[in-house]
Amino acid sequence: MHLIVESVHIPVEIYIIIASSVVSFIYYMINGFASVFYSKNREYSIYGPGDVTVVMPVYNEDVQTFRMAVNSIARQKPARFIVVGDSSDEPYRTIATSAGAEFYLNIPRQGKRKALAYAMRMVKTPPCHVCGQRHHCPPMGGPL
């Protein structure tokens, strides 16, 4: 007894799709495997929190939010912590200085850009982290 099988014609495009899928799969598996070992030994930054100056402008911010942001940054012990009050003095000065920050008052109100420019003239460290209370302030010492 003989079994007769008809020949099936498969287009070349299908072979190309299968070959590229196999190559892509192998490529991503090798890269995924290599990245696990590469990231463990990777040094993100030569700077630590003690090498960074943090600059924070403030203008009529919510006091509780400001207090939480200042305390969070102060716990990381930056080299310098500069708060510039853009025509906003108390209670921001008291909160900032009690947390160990330097407070400078910028009168009359000139806007965030001028307040930041004023603070940047006092920065002496190569890395500088500009942070505002309304923004997420990631821990320092990571990628710059």
Secondary structure as UniProt FT lines:
FT   HELIX           12..40
FT   HELIX           49..51
FT   STRAND          53..58
FT   HELIX           63..75
FT   STRAND          80..86
FT   TURN            90..91
FT   HELIX           92..98
FT   TURN            99..100
FT   STRAND          102..106
FT   HELIX           112..120
FT   TURN            121..122
FT   STRAND          128..130
FT   TURN            133..134
FT   TURN            140..141
//
